Amino acid sequence: QVQLVESGGGLVQLGGSLRLSCVASGFLFSDYGIRWYRQAPGKEREFLGVAFSVGGITDYTDSVRGRFTISRDNAKNTTYLEMNSMNPEDTAVYYCNAWRGTVNYWGQGTQVTVSS
């Protein structure tokens, strides 16, 4: 059974940091690219960044570049989203996504709330 389970969400103050985790099971994690998204209330799901399956390459959307870092530990089937200098606009449900070709797996999401 394929699963992606996010954790680590919660309430953080303005300027604070948070690290989200996403643990994968049921597929060969190392063969899949990883993407993180978020969805704020009333808004469309927003792409945040990607960690490719090879080469350790990552890339980010402009709104989080320099503040957010995606990493992956293939030995633990886990990806992480490190978030720094957070602001209320970062309040959203955060999702991890594993993809390979046309195959996509999604986690259930974890809520992050940034208070001012």
NORMO-V788486 format. One record per backbone hydrogen bond with DSSP energy under -1.0 kcal/mol. NH is the residue of the N-H (numbers start at 1). CO is the residue of the C=O. E is the energy in kcal/mol with one decimal. If there is no record, write none. Layout:
{{NH:CO:E} {NH:CO:E}}
This chain:
{{3:25:-2.6} {5:23:-2.3} {7:21:-2.2} {12:113:-2.7} {14:115:-1.8} {15:86:-3.7} {16:13:-2.6} {18:83:-2.2} {20:81:-2.7} {21:7:-2.5} {22:79:-2.0} {23:5:-2.3} {24:77:-3.3} {25:3:-2.1} {29:27:-1.5} {31:28:-1.8} {32:29:-1.9} {33:99:-2.6} {34:51:-2.6} {35:97:-2.9} {36:49:-2.1} {37:95:-2.7} {38:46:-2.0} {39:93:-2.2} {43:40:-2.3} {46:38:-3.9} {48:36:-2.9} {49:36:-1.3} {50:59:-2.5} {51:34:-3.0} {52:57:-2.6} {57:54:-1.0} {59:50:-1.8} {61:48:-2.7} {64:61:-1.7} {65:61:-1.4} {67:64:-2.4} {68:64:-2.5} {69:82:-2.4} {71:80:-2.0} {73:78:-3.4} {76:73:-1.1} {78:73:-1.9} {79:22:-2.2} {80:71:-2.7} {81:20:-2.3} {82:69:-3.2} {83:18:-3.1} {84:67:-1.5} {86:16:-2.1} {90:87:-2.6} {91:88:-1.7} {92:112:-1.9} {93:39:-2.3} {94:110:-3.0} {95:37:-2.6} {97:35:-2.6} {98:105:-2.2} {99:33:-2.4} {100:103:-2.0} {103:100:-2.2} {105:98:-2.7} {107:96:-2.0} {110:94:-1.9} {112:92:-2.8} {113:10:-2.8} {115:12:-2.5}}
